[in-house]
Amino acid sequence: MFHYRTTEKQEISIYEDNVWDCYHSRFCRTKFQINQSSKQEIQYSTIEGLVLRIDQITDISDKPEILTNLEQIKYLNWLGEYGDNLKKVGKWIAKWKGEILKGVGGCYSEKGDGQKLGLWKELIKNYWSKAQVYEIGEYCDGQRTGKWIYMYKNQEIGGGFYNKSGEKIGKWIVINDAFWEQSYVIFSGQYEKGKKVGLWDTYYNNNCGEQQTQLMGTGVYDEQGSKVGKWEEMSEGSWRRRLINIVGNYKKEQKVGSWDTYWTWDKQIIKMQIGGGNYDENGGNVKVGKWIDLNDGFRSDYQVIFEGDYKFGTKVGLWLTYWRWNHISTFEKIGGGTYDIKETNKKIGYWIEQGDNFRSDAQVITFEGDYQNDKKVGRWNYYWRENIQKNYEQMQQIKTYVNSGGGYYDKQGNNLKIGKWIEVSNKFFKKSKVIYKGTYKNNKKVGTWDEIKIDDNKRGKLRELQEFTKFSTFLDYHEL
């Protein structure tokens, strides 16, 4: 989250949420703005300024609830009444996409103190269309008490007990914070006064008909609720096509020493080491030395990894990018570049990078060009490879790269697109080759933009074949 004040009476915060892209079967990071003004309202809008929602702040004595989930911002509404002192009272219900959510909600005290009472059915914090999970249990004087359960698709999938102070106690099964239909991850273990203690296990359910549940990790919490000793745990962002485990040691909740990264192929439940490196023995979760990192979007059809060095948690020197077709093929170099040794994670010089839509049937190599102080400058080219069965050097030699597009960034290092550009559609892949041609002025599209659909039968008239000499030279020079 990025926060700044525009005037004394207005505060704007920039948030980021992961939004599911059904077309590419991936999450896309999407930024949005939250504006709290002196008008006692909260305004949610896109970065471009399109207003998504406006909430009135009724009770100014309490900190207002801020929504940080884009689907909830668009689709979730609570309905109920306020008392004379502007506190919630009586029955409150919820609507999702304009429809009442059956049984969701509960009652607030008629005393006007804004406290929840009795039986409630609540939405999990990360509730969205593919994570319709509910928490059901009772409140007493505004605190959870007794047994609470998680319900998903009308089945109980976890839960446990709260004491009179509203703290979790005893045996619990809790769901992952990022739980959704393709990331059915739960944790099982003990709580003492709201803290996890002792042995905890991690389970994954593929949620695909056969309902196979796998033990995916285990580790121990000390009496203070900190991770200690050897742990095997699922990496953040794991889902059915991206089951990533990390294995290593904790010291007072900090990763130390050697950590290995494993990928599990869900369909055949094959587990293989695919990355890792070392953390500083003094703690701080600081990466040091040689590492192999996975791309944030790593999955079964997007197996891209990065190899290079860390110095005090910062990437330095040469980093190379590798890709492979599937879990039985060999990784091949497809790009990379250099990080400044003196500056923090700043890219410099010539780079070859992969676009967000890079995958086995959409190998757009975006981009090829130069960085100056972590900003793109000068000419940047887009390339796409047709035949993935050939390695990159062979593809170069037989001229099967397509110069699919590109353009210029300003030379002042402001990262601004200028002049004529040819851009690749976000949905560009083998069976749908669409590009756009037009002009930028200070990073904004101006004038007429043409959409061009590349016909495989007439492609020679629409593209220019050229030898990608810089790319080939880069790979030859930086042999490991």
N, C-alpha and C positions, 0 to 999 in steps of 0.2 A: 504494500500500500504506500502511495505517495501522497503527502498531505501538505497543503499550503493555504495561506489566508490571502484573499484578494482584496478585501477591505476589512475594516473593523467589525462589520456587520455580516460578513459572508465568509464561510470556509468551504473550500472545495477539496475533496479527497479523490485520488485516482485509485481504483481497485482493479483487480484482474480475476477473471473466473475462467474455468475450463469448460468450454461449450462443446458438446458432442456434434461432430460432423458426420452425419449418416452416410453421405456420399463416399467419403474416404475412410469411414470407420476409424475415426481418430478424434482426440480432443484438440481443440484449438484454443489458445489463450486469447481471451477477448477483454480489452480494457473498457472501463466505463467510469463515469463521474458521479459523485454524490455531493450535492450542494446543500449545506445547512445555512439558512438565511435568518435574518431578524424577523421575518414574517411568520415565524413559528411553523415552518414547513421544511420537509426534506424532499429535494428534487433529485431524481435519478435520470441520467441521460447518457447517451453514447458520447464517445470522444468527439464526434463531429457536431454534437449539440442537439441531437434529436431527443426530445423528452420522452422517457419511458414510463414515468410514474411520478406523482406528487402526493406525499402523505402529510397531513396536518398533524402538528404536535399538540395534542390535547392536554396532556398532563405535563406541565413544565417543571414539576417538582422532581420527577424521575428522569433518568437518562433515557432518551428515546431509543427504541429498537431500530438498528440499522440492518437492512437486508444486504447481504453480499453475494447472494446466489442469483444469477441473472434470470433463471426461470421463475424463481419466487418473486422477483421484482415485477416480472411481466404478468404472472398468472395467479399469485396468491393474494387473497383478501380475507380479512377477519371481520365478522359482523356481530354486533352486540350493542349494549347500552352503557352510558357513562352516568355516574351519580352526580349529585349536586357539587361535589368537590372535584369533579372531572376525573375520578378514578373509575376503572372498569367495574361493573357490577352485573350480577345475574349470569344468564346463559350466553355463551359466545360460541359461534360456529365458524367454519372455514369454507371458502369457495376456491376452487381450482379451475381455471379457464372458464369461469362463469357458472360452473356446476358445484352444488353443495357436496362436500366430501362427507360420505355417510359416517355418522357417529363421531366425527372429529370435533374436538372442542371440550368444553366443560363449563363449570360455574365459578364465578368470582364471588367473594363474600359480599353480602348485602350491607355490611357495616361501612362499606366505602373505603376500606383500607387497601384495595387492589390486590388482595391475596387470593390465590387459587384454593378451592376447597373440593373435597370429594373426588369422585372418579373423573379422570381426564384421559382423552385419547389425543396424543400430540404427534406432530410431525417431527421426524429426525431433523437435525440441523441442516443436513445436506440434501433435504428432500427435493427431488425433481422427477420428471416424467419417467425416468428409468431407475429411480430409487424411491419407490413409494412404500417406505417403511414407517411404521407407527410405533410409538411407545405408549403403553397403557398401564395405568396404575392410579393410586390415590395420593391426594395432597391433604396435609393437615397444617393449618396456619401458614400456608404458602410454601411448605417444604414437602418434598416427596417422602413417602413413608411406606413401609411394608413392601410387598412384592410388586415389581414392575416387569413387564415383558416386552419384547420386540415382536411385532407382527409384520409378516411379509407374505403377500399373496394368500392371505387368510390362514397362514400357518405361523405358529410360535417358533421363532428361530433363536431365542436367547432371552436373557434377563437375569434377575437376582433380587436381592433385598436391600432396602435402605433402613438405617436406624432412625431414631426419633430426631436426630440432628440433621437428617437429610444426607448422611454419608453412606456410601456403598459398603456393605459388609458381607463376609462369607463368600460362598461360591458364586461366580458370575460367568455368564457367556455374553460378551459384548461384541458389537459389530464394528468393523473398521470405519473410521471417520469418512472415508471415500467410498463406502459400500454402494454398489449399484448392481444391476442384473448380470453384468459380465465380470464383476469383481466381488463375488460372494465370499468375503473374507471375515472370519470371526475369531475371537480370542477367548480362551478358557483358562480361568485361574481364580485366585483368592484375593479378596480385598480386606484390609483392616483399616477402619476409620477413614475410608475414602481413598486409601493408597493401595496400589497393587503390590503384593508381596509374594515371595516364593516362586515356584515354577509356573510359567505360563506357556500354553501351547497355541500355535496358530494353525487354523484349518482353512482350506479352500474347497469350495463346492463349484463344480463347473456349470451347474444350473442349466444343463442342456439335455434334459430328458432322463438320462440314466442316473443323474444326481449322485455322481461319485464324489465322496468327500476324502480329501487327502490331507495328511499332516504335513504342513509346509514349513514349520519352524518351531523353535522352543528356546527358552532362556529363563534366567532367574532375576527377580527383583530383590533388593535388600530391604531391611526394615524401614528405611526412609523412602521406599518406592523408587529407587534408582536401579537402572540396569547394571549388572555386574557379571564378570566372567564371560564365558563363551556364549555367543548368541547366533542363532540362525533365524533370520526374519525376512519377511517379504518387503521388497523395496516399495517406496511410495509410487503410486501410479500403476501398480500391477493390475492386470486384468487378463481375461481368457487367452488373448493372443500375445500377452506380455507378462508372463509369470516369471518375475525376477526375484531371486533370493540372494541375500548377502550374508556372509559368514565371517565372523571375527570376534574380537574381544572388546568388552566394555570395562572401563574403570571409572566408577562414580558417574555413570551416565554418559561418559565420553568415549568415542571410538578411539582405540589405540592399536598400534602394531599392524600386522598383516590382515587385510580383508579381501576375500574372494567373492566374485560375482558369478552367479549361475543363472542359466535360463532353462526353463522347463517347457518342453514341447507338449502342449496340453493333449493333443489327439493321441499321442503314443506314450505320454507320461515319461518322456526321455529327459534326463537332467544332464546338463553339460556346463563346464566352466567356460566363461566367455569374457571375463574381465577382472579387474581388481587392482590393488596396490597397497600402499602403506600409509597409516596415519602416524602423526607425531606421538612418540611414547609419553610425552608430557601432557597429553590430553588436548582439549580444545577442538576436537574434530577437524584437525588441520591435515590436509593431504600433503605428502612429501614424496619426492623422487618420482620414479617411473610409474605411470598409471595407464590402464586401459579403461576408459569410460564408455558407457552406452549412451547413444543418442536418446534424448527425451522421448522420442517417438518410436524407439526400438520395439519391434514386434516380429511376428512370423514372416511377414512379407516386406519388412523394412528393417533389415539387419545391418545397421550402420554403427560402427564404433570409432572411437578416437584414441590415438596413442601419443603420449608425450610426457613431459615432466612438469611437476609442481614444485614450487619453492614457497614454503610457508603458506600453503593453501592457494597460491596463485599460479595460473598457467604461464609457463615461460618457454621461450625458444620454439623449436620446430614441433608442430603437432600434425600428424597424418591421419587421414580419414580412410576407413576400410569398409567394404560392403561385401556381402555374399548373397547368393541366390536363395539358398535354403539351409537347413540345419546339417546337411551332409556335404555341402560344397565348401570350398576353401575361400577365406577372406582375400580380397584383392584391393590394392590401393586405388582410390578414386579421387583423392584430393588432399587438401590441407593447406597449411601456411604457417606463419611465424607470429608468436606473441612477443611483445617488447620485454626484454629482461628487466628493465628499470621501472616500468609502469605496471599497474595492476590490471591483468587480463586484457591488455590493449593489443588489438591486431594491427600489424604493420606489414607493408610490402604486398607482394603478390599472393593471392589466395584463390583456391578453388573450393567452392562450397556447394552443398546440396539444398535444393528447395524444400519447402515444407511438404510438398506433394510428391517428393521422391519416393518411389516404391518399385517393385519388380516390373510392373507394367506401365510405369510412368517415370522413366529415368531422366527427368529434367535436371541437368547439372547446373544449378543456379547458385552461385554465379562464378564468373572468372574475371578477375580484375584486381585492382589495387586498393589497399587501405592506407590511410594516413591518420595516425592518432585515433585508431578505432573507427574512423569514418570512411565510407566508400568515396573514392574520387575517380574522375576520369571515366574512360570507357569500361563498361561491364557487359559481358556477353552471356547469353543463355544457350545451353546446348542440350540436345536430347539424343539418346542412343536407342536405336531400333532393336538390334539383335543382342539380347542379354546373354546369350549362350557363348558369345565371344568375350575374351577379356579386354580390358580397356586399351592396352597397347595394340592388340590385334585390330580392334575396331578402328583405331587411329590410322593404322597402316593401310587398311583397305577403304579408307574414306567413307565410313558409314556413320559418321557424326553429322547431325543436321544443325546448322546454325539457326536455332529457332527464334532468336531475338536478342534483345538487349538495348543499351542506350548509354547516355552519359549522366554522371553525377557532377555537380559543380566542383571546381578545382580548389575552392576555398575551404573544403572540408566540412561543409554544413550538412552533408548527407542528403542533398536536395537533387531530385531528378530534374533534368533540363533537356529541352530540345526533343527531337524525334525518338520515339521508343517503339520497340516491338516486344510485347509482353505475352507470356503464356497464361492461358486460363487456369484458374485454381482447380478445375476439373479435367485438366489435360491428362490423358493417358492413351494407351495404345489404340483403343477403339474410338476415341473422341479427341481428335487433335484440333484444338481451337486456339488461335492466337489473336491478339488485338494490336492495332497499329494506330498511333496517334502522337500527340505532342504534349509535353509537360512544360509548365512555367512555374518555377519555384516550388516544385514538388506537387503541383496541382494539375490535373488533366484539363486541357483547354481545347476548344475547337472540336472538330469532328474526329471520332474514333471509329475505325473500321474493324469489324469482326471477320476473321478469315478462317474458314473450315478447310483443313488440309485433306484433300481427296487422295487416297493412296494411289489411285490409278493415274492421277495427273500431278503428282507431287513434285515432279522435276521442274515444273513451271513455277512452283510456288516457294521453292527453297534454294538455298545456295549450299552446295557441298564444299567443305574446305578442310584442309589438314589442320588439326588442333595441335600445332607444334609446341606451343608453350606448355600445354598439358602433358604431352609425351615427354618433353625435356624434364619437367618437374618430377615426374615419376621415376625416370631413369636416374636422375641425379641423387634423389633421396632414397636410395635402396637401403633397407635396414640390415 
